[in-house]
Amino acid sequence: MLQQKIPATVITGFLGAGKTTIIRNMLMNAGGKKIALIINEFGDLGVDGDVLKGCGADNCTEDDIIELTNGCICCTVADDFVPTMQKLLDRDVKPDHIVIETSGLALPQPLVAAFNWPDIRTRVTVDGVVTVVDSAAVAAGRFADDHDAVAAQRAEDDSVDHESPIEELFDDQLTCADLIVLNKTDLLDAAGIAAVRAEVTGRTSRKPSMIEAKNGEVPSLVLLGIGASTEDDIDNRKSHHELEHEALHASGEDHDHHHDHDEFESFVLKLGAIKDASEFIDRLKPVIEKHDILRLKGFIDVPGKPMRLVIQAVGTRIDTYFDRPWTSAEKRETRIVVIGLHEWDFGSVVEDVQAAAG
């Protein structure tokens, strides 16, 4: 009798779309399924993993959460992802379902293709790729300085390519999706949601299912059990890089094809205790706007508070909440990951964030 394959769900989406919140909600409502998580973050601080470890779900213990912080998962498939999957599948007690949260800067295509590796293909199938969209960010035009002007220039001259790296990543994540979750729709009115739907639909020739969500609340039955076997359809979901490589190959041009994140940069700041978190957040907003910081996340040590304060920022929209008490085994300190475009003035960003902390 053939062994039934373990289903795996890939959850992707741009920085700050709400992937971790969706996974956290899913773990708390998984109907008893034993879930294994593989989490890949851009940067050196495992914020998302720490947040999920603090959720206390019995069906997903700390041993079931694996963090990959050595680089983008789509660029380290052979070195990191495949060996991690093999170790997970060789456990005596195997998970009922595997959930993989990619970095917000990852291409899902190479990851899905890795499920066709011989040692993995016979034991796991990609149940579905779920792409999470920050509806409020899309409505605010976060993917180009002037989207209408870019569209007009493209229409006038087909040889001009004004797409930014962010736009390409966004397109590729949508193209690979089996399900698109328009998250944070509570921040928009009906017209805004309709505009986001039109924008997202227009960015992929494929038409995957699309649902709306508030606060990352998506039923587990919707996320788990899609049954797409996405690895069998990966040739129909090619990324910008793959299509460009094929075009250059067809024209006979030599092309060093690879995917990297030279356009992005991240660093970790370790700060002391912050007495007034609200004041810190108010001071951060102009710093984020000044340097066009894409993503900021981490933990704040607030004196007198037994719990750590999680901070998550997308643009100047900043959310905070206390998630769990500090443990005796960890050092109380403020640790924040900052992610932005490569051309920023690194020293200036550090100084301004430190100044905001007081």
RODO-2510 file (C-alpha; in nm, 4 decimals, decimal comma):
residues 358
     n   res          X          Y          Z
     1     m     0,0000     0,0000     0,0000
     2     l     0,1365     0,3414    -0,0968
     3     q     0,2181     0,5719     0,1910
     4     q    -0,0008     0,8821     0,1948
     5     k     0,1941     1,2004     0,1320
     6     i     0,2094     1,4663     0,4018
     7     p     0,0494     1,7906     0,2787
     8     a     0,2526     2,1113     0,2998
     9     t     0,1183     2,4641     0,2748
    10     v     0,3462     2,7486     0,1640
    11     i     0,2420     3,0870     0,3013
    12     t     0,4071     3,3755     0,1209
    13     g     0,3463     3,7457     0,0841
    14     f     0,5227     4,0767     0,0963
    15     l     0,6752     4,2265     0,4087
    16     g     0,4181     4,2946     0,6766
    17     a     0,1237     4,1405     0,4955
    18     g     0,0228     3,9466     0,8068
    19     k     0,1580     3,5968     0,7407
    20     t     0,2629     3,5318     1,1003
    21     t    -0,0723     3,6487     1,2365
    22     i    -0,2575     3,4188     0,9980
    23     i    -0,0389     3,1236     1,1012
    24     r    -0,0848     3,2045     1,4688
    25     n    -0,4630     3,2056     1,4267
    26     m    -0,4453     2,8856     1,2235
    27     l    -0,2460     2,7043     1,4926
    28     m    -0,5011     2,7943     1,7575
    29     n    -0,7835     2,6529     1,5430
    30     a    -0,6266     2,3566     1,3624
    31     g    -0,8766     2,0993     1,4873
    32     g    -0,6160     1,8843     1,6608
    33     k    -0,3876     1,8436     1,3584
    34     k    -0,0209     1,8154     1,4501
    35     i     0,1464     2,1009     1,2627
    36     a     0,5164     2,1436     1,1869
    37     l     0,6335     2,4941     1,0976
    38     i     0,9316     2,5985     0,8895
    39     i     0,9899     2,9722     0,9165
    40     n     1,2292     3,1721     0,6995
    41     e     1,3060     3,5326     0,7847
    42     f     1,5037     3,8059     0,6120
    43     g     1,7473     3,9273     0,8763
    44     d     1,9255     3,7721     1,1710
    45     l     1,6576     3,7984     1,4385
    46     g     1,3950     3,5227     1,4486
    47     v     1,1033     3,7480     1,5413
    48     d     0,8294     3,5497     1,3667
    49     g     0,9486     3,2232     1,5203
    50     d     0,9531     3,3739     1,8678
    51     v     0,6013     3,5114     1,8215
    52     l     0,4687     3,1715     1,7128
    53     k     0,6506     2,9881     1,9913
    54     g     0,4730     3,2157     2,2343
    55     c     0,1229     3,1268     2,1148
    56     g     0,1025     2,8131     2,3335
    57     a    -0,0685     2,5830     2,0812
    58     d    -0,0522     2,2189     2,1973
    59     n    -0,0595     2,0912     1,8381
    60     c     0,2600     2,2793     1,7520
    61     t     0,5260     2,2718     2,0228
    62     e     0,8605     2,4535     2,0145
    63     d     1,0207     2,1354     1,8790
    64     d     0,7848     2,1533     1,5816
    65     i     0,8974     2,5050     1,4858
    66     i     1,2102     2,5225     1,2702
    67     e     1,3661     2,8591     1,1839
    68     l     1,5892     2,9219     0,8839
    69     t     1,7710     3,2548     0,9199
    70     n     2,0811     3,1889     0,7088
    71     g     1,9349     3,3533     0,4010
    72     c     1,6319     3,3689     0,1792
    73     i     1,4755     3,0233     0,1523
    74     c     1,4411     3,0519    -0,2260
    75     c     1,8183     3,1045    -0,2564
    76     t     1,9240     2,8350    -0,0081
    77     v     1,6960     2,5483    -0,1121
    78     a     1,9712     2,2898    -0,1449
    79     d     2,1713     2,4036     0,1578
    80     d     1,8930     2,4698     0,4074
    81     f     1,5422     2,3734     0,3029
    82     v     1,5956     2,0249     0,1600
    83     p     1,8059     1,8968     0,4559
    84     t     1,5532     2,0511     0,6977
    85     m     1,2660     1,8726     0,5245
    86     q     1,4547     1,5430     0,5241
    87     k     1,5206     1,5626     0,8991
    88     l     1,1572     1,6530     0,9639
    89     l     1,0296     1,3608     0,7569
    90     d     1,2679     1,1168     0,9260
    91     r     1,1180     1,1806     1,2697
    92     d     0,9446     0,8903     1,4410
    93     v     0,6328     1,1007     1,4992
    94     k     0,5539     1,2750     1,1735
    95     p     0,3355     1,5858     1,1430
    96     d    -0,0121     1,5772     0,9951
    97     h     0,0614     1,8954     0,8019
    98     i     0,3672     2,1113     0,7307
    99     v     0,3336     2,4900     0,7076
   100     i     0,6159     2,6953     0,5570
   101     e     0,6267     3,0699     0,6098
   102     t     0,8602     3,2313     0,3570
   103     s     1,0445     3,5550     0,3999
   104     g     0,8565     3,8562     0,2650
   105     l     1,1338     3,8872     0,0066
   106     a     1,1228     3,5282    -0,1184
   107     l     1,0201     3,3916    -0,4543
   108     p     0,7884     3,0959    -0,3872
   109     q     0,8656     2,9272    -0,7210
   110     p     1,2091     2,7771    -0,6330
   111     l     1,0696     2,6540    -0,3032
   112     v     0,7756     2,4783    -0,4670
   113     a     1,0078     2,3288    -0,7299
   114     a     1,2157     2,1777    -0,4482
   115     f     0,9229     1,9516    -0,3629
   116     n     1,0052     1,7629    -0,6829
   117     w     1,3381     1,6490    -0,5371
   118     p     1,3264     1,2648    -0,5367
   119     d     1,3641     1,2215    -0,1608
   120     i     1,0863     1,4733    -0,0912
   121     r     0,8422     1,4146    -0,3761
   122     t     0,7572     1,0623    -0,2615
   123     r     0,6689     1,1774     0,0907
   124     v     0,5283     1,5322     0,0681
   125     t     0,2994     1,7271    -0,1632
   126     v     0,2347     2,1013    -0,1790
   127     d    -0,1261     2,1258    -0,0649
   128     g    -0,1310     2,4871    -0,1760
   129     v     0,0493     2,8206    -0,1961
   130     v    -0,1266     3,0938     0,0003
   131     t    -0,0236     3,4499    -0,0859
   132     v    -0,1124     3,7108     0,1748
   133     v    -0,1648     4,0676     0,0541
   134     d    -0,1540     4,3800     0,2702
   135     s    -0,4625     4,5441     0,1204
   136     a    -0,4002     4,8795     0,2885
   137     a    -0,0435     4,8941     0,1557
   138     v    -0,1558     4,8094    -0,1978
   139     a    -0,4272     5,0750    -0,1775
   140     a    -0,1603     5,3264    -0,0770
   141     g     0,0503     5,2396    -0,3837
   142     r     0,3501     5,0961    -0,2034
   143     f     0,4860     4,9260    -0,5152
   144     a     0,5795     5,2338    -0,7204
   145     d     0,6330     5,6048    -0,6583
   146     d     0,3722     5,6880    -0,9225
   147     h     0,1998     5,3789    -1,0549
   148     d    -0,0076     5,5656    -1,3146
   149     a     0,2991     5,7371    -1,4599
   150     v     0,4873     5,4071    -1,4793
   151     a     0,1915     5,2418    -1,6546
   152     a     0,1734     5,5276    -1,9055
   153     q     0,5443     5,5066    -1,9853
   154     r     0,5221     5,1314    -2,0364
   155     a     0,2315     5,1795    -2,2754
   156     e     0,4307     5,4322    -2,4784
   157     d     0,7558     5,2362    -2,4967
   158     d     0,7601     4,8591    -2,4614
   159     s     1,1394     4,8565    -2,4352
   160     v     1,1383     5,0576    -2,1115
   161     d     1,1205     4,8582    -1,7896
   162     h     1,0445     5,0690    -1,4832
   163     e     0,9474     4,7864    -1,2525
   164     s     1,1083     4,7989    -0,9105
   165     p     1,2261     4,4836    -0,7290
   166     i     0,9272     4,5148    -0,4971
   167     e     0,6821     4,5047    -0,7868
   168     e     0,8457     4,1968    -0,9350
   169     l     0,8379     4,0142    -0,6021
   170     f     0,4732     4,1036    -0,5561
   171     d     0,3848     3,9782    -0,9048
   172     d     0,5775     3,6541    -0,8573
   173     q     0,4094     3,5816    -0,5249
   174     l     0,0668     3,6336    -0,6838
   175     t     0,1549     3,4251    -0,9892
   176     c     0,2465     3,1241    -0,7740
   177     a    -0,0674     3,1387    -0,5560
   178     d    -0,3458     2,8842    -0,5247
   179     l    -0,5216     3,1157    -0,2802
   180     i    -0,4806     3,4917    -0,2377
   181     v    -0,5783     3,6404     0,0987
   182     l    -0,6564     4,0124     0,0877
   183     n    -0,5697     4,0872     0,4478
   184     k    -0,6372     4,4037     0,6519
   185     t    -0,9551     4,4872     0,4587
   186     d    -1,0919     4,6441     0,7778
   187     l    -0,8631     4,9407     0,7026
   188     l    -1,0415     5,0129     0,3719
   189     d    -1,3904     5,1025     0,2563
   190     a    -1,5796     4,9055    -0,0100
   191     a    -1,4371     5,1142    -0,2944
   192     g    -1,0836     5,0660    -0,1633
   193     i    -1,1271     4,6892    -0,1414
   194     a    -1,2660     4,6786    -0,4952
   195     a    -0,9644     4,8754    -0,6194
   196     v    -0,7231     4,6356    -0,4483
   197     r    -0,9057     4,3374    -0,5982
   198     a    -0,8706     4,4904    -0,9445
   199     e    -0,5032     4,5705    -0,8884
   200     v    -0,4207     4,2196    -0,7660
   201     t    -0,6263     4,0474    -1,0371
   202     g    -0,4514     4,2507    -1,3054
   203     r    -0,1061     4,1413    -1,1932
   204     t    -0,1359     3,7722    -1,2837
   205     s    -0,2719     3,5886    -1,5862
   206     r    -0,3656     3,3037    -1,3560
   207     k    -0,6853     3,3519    -1,1590
   208     p    -0,6451     3,1810    -0,8211
   209     s    -0,9168     3,1951    -0,5570
   210     m    -0,9263     3,5215    -0,3625
   211     i    -1,0746     3,5914    -0,0199
   212     e    -1,0852     3,8890     0,2157
   213     a    -0,9650     3,8830     0,5755
   214     k    -0,9442     4,1090     0,8787
   215     n    -0,6704     4,0787     1,1406
   216     g    -0,5397     3,7616     0,9771
   217     e    -0,8533     3,5674     1,0642
   218     v    -0,8814     3,2919     0,8045
   219     p    -1,0470     2,9561     0,8933
   220     s    -0,8024     2,6667     0,9067
   221     l    -1,0313     2,4663     0,6784
   222     v    -0,9719     2,7308     0,4114
   223     l    -0,5921     2,7344     0,4501
   224     l    -0,5374     2,3596     0,4958
   225     g    -0,6780     2,1060     0,2532
   226     i    -0,6605     2,2969    -0,0759
   227     g    -0,5353     1,9813    -0,2486
   228     a    -0,3604     2,1622    -0,5343
   229     s    -0,0438     1,9488    -0,5707
   230     t     0,1224     2,2732    -0,6757
   231     e     0,4584     2,1114    -0,7496
   232     d     0,2973     1,9427    -1,0530
   233     d     0,1929     2,2814    -1,1962
   234     i     0,5067     2,4855    -1,1242
   235     d     0,5927     2,5250    -1,4947
   236     n     0,2778     2,7354    -1,5357
   237     r     0,3787     2,9762    -1,2556
   238     k     0,7138     3,1103    -1,3689
   239     s     0,8724     3,4119    -1,2035
   240     h     1,0027     3,7247    -1,3761
   241     h     1,3577     3,5900    -1,3476
   242     e     1,2648     3,2601    -1,5098
   243     l     1,0798     3,4271    -1,7963
   244     e     1,3648     3,6733    -1,8560
   245     h     1,6164     3,3879    -1,8513
   246     e     1,4118     3,1906    -2,1057
   247     a     1,3822     3,4937    -2,3327
   248     l     1,7568     3,5610    -2,3212
   249     h     1,8338     3,1935    -2,3794
   250     a     1,6010     3,1869    -2,6789
   251     s     1,7739     3,4945    -2,8243
   252     g     2,1159     3,3334    -2,7806
   253     e     2,2379     3,5850    -2,5238
   254     d     2,4514     3,4709    -2,2350
   255     h     2,2936     3,5429    -1,8990
   256     d     2,4144     3,4830    -1,5463
   257     h     2,0793     3,3811    -1,4018
   258     h     2,0382     3,3984    -1,0320
   259     h     1,8096     3,5515    -0,7757
   260     d     1,9476     3,7539    -0,4919
   261     h     1,8445     4,0336    -0,2596
   262     d     2,1099     4,2935    -0,3318
   263     e     1,8285     4,5474    -0,3626
   264     f     1,7437     4,5011     0,0060
   265     e     1,9343     4,5400     0,3288
   266     s     1,8545     4,4561     0,6879
   267     f     2,0155     4,5005     1,0244
   268     v     1,9385     4,4226     1,3874
   269     l     1,9437     4,6944     1,6529
   270     k     1,9825     4,6047     2,0191
   271     l     1,8651     4,8851     2,2446
   272     g     1,8174     4,9257     2,6144
   273     a     1,4860     4,9362     2,7949
   274     i     1,2369     5,1883     2,6561
   275     k     1,0417     5,3611     2,9311
   276     d     0,7707     5,5145     2,7130
   277     a     0,6796     5,2816     2,4258
   278     s     0,4117     5,5174     2,2926
   279     e     0,6603     5,8034     2,2662
   280     f     0,9100     5,5737     2,0932
   281     i     0,6481     5,4757     1,8358
   282     d     0,5572     5,8396     1,7706
   283     r     0,9237     5,9213     1,7135
   284     l     0,9696     5,6200     1,4857
   285     k     0,7038     5,7256     1,2353
   286     p     0,8970     6,0208     1,0855
   287     v     1,2152     5,8073     1,0823
   288     i     1,0374     5,5354     0,8842
   289     e     0,9011     5,7928     0,6409
   290     k     1,2347     5,9744     0,6043
   291     h     1,4295     5,6581     0,5146
   292     d     1,1452     5,4705     0,3406
   293     i     1,1865     5,1768     0,5784
   294     l     0,9886     4,8839     0,4375
   295     r     0,9563     4,6739     0,7497
   296     l     1,0415     4,7021     1,1166
   297     k     0,9736     4,4310     1,3723
   298     g     1,1007     4,3024     1,7018
   299     f     1,0547     4,3126     2,0786
   300     i     1,0621     4,6026     2,3234
   301     d     1,1679     4,5836     2,6868
   302     v     0,9318     4,8091     2,8823
   303     p     1,0500     4,8602     3,2433
   304     g     0,7996     4,7450     3,5013
   305     k     0,6162     4,5211     3,2544
   306     p     0,6561     4,1441     3,3021
   307     m     0,5715     4,0777     2,9340
   308     r     0,7652     4,1658     2,6221
   309     l     0,6090     4,4109     2,3771
   310     v     0,6003     4,2961     2,0129
   311     i     0,6373     4,5745     1,7556
   312     q     0,5435     4,5272     1,3893
   313     a     0,5619     4,8151     1,1398
   314     v     0,4701     4,8363     0,7716
   315     g     0,5479     5,1828     0,6514
   316     t     0,4312     5,4261     0,9184
   317     r     0,1541     5,1909     1,0326
   318     i     0,2823     5,0441     1,3600
   319     d     0,1155     4,7742     1,5702
   320     t     0,2226     4,6638     1,9182
   321     y     0,0984     4,4047     2,1668
   322     f     0,2273     4,2128     2,4695
   323     d     0,2629     3,8471     2,3746
   324     r     0,4209     3,6590     2,6688
   325     p     0,6257     3,7086     2,9875
   326     w     1,0025     3,7367     2,9650
   327     t     1,1631     3,4114     3,0785
   328     s     1,4477     3,3734     3,3261
   329     a     1,6589     3,2155     3,0502
   330     e     1,6526     3,5194     2,8186
   331     k     1,8030     3,8642     2,8440
   332     r     1,5549     4,1502     2,8645
   333     e     1,6450     4,3946     2,5884
   334     t     1,4918     4,5770     2,2965
   335     r     1,5782     4,3999     1,9688
   336     i     1,4503     4,5282     1,6362
   337     v     1,5024     4,4176     1,2748
   338     v     1,4946     4,6995     1,0184
   339     i     1,4536     4,6211     0,6465
   340     g     1,4851     4,8712     0,3626
   341     l     1,6172     4,9281     0,0127
   342     h     1,9878     4,8870    -0,0493
   343     e     2,0510     5,2508    -0,1434
   344     w     1,9673     5,3910     0,2002
   345     d     2,2252     5,5650     0,4199
   346     f     2,2870     5,2858     0,6701
   347     g     2,4598     5,4979     0,9331
   348     s     2,1910     5,7638     0,9230
   349     v     1,9130     5,5057     0,9660
   350     v     2,0834     5,3548     1,2705
   351     e     2,1400     5,6937     1,4298
   352     d     1,7796     5,8038     1,3752
   353     v     1,6278     5,4827     1,5163
   354     q     1,8594     5,5041     1,8176
   355     a     1,7630     5,8685     1,8683
   356     a     1,3944     5,7734     1,8585
   357     a     1,4605     5,5283     2,1415
   358     g     1,5902     5,8159     2,3534
***
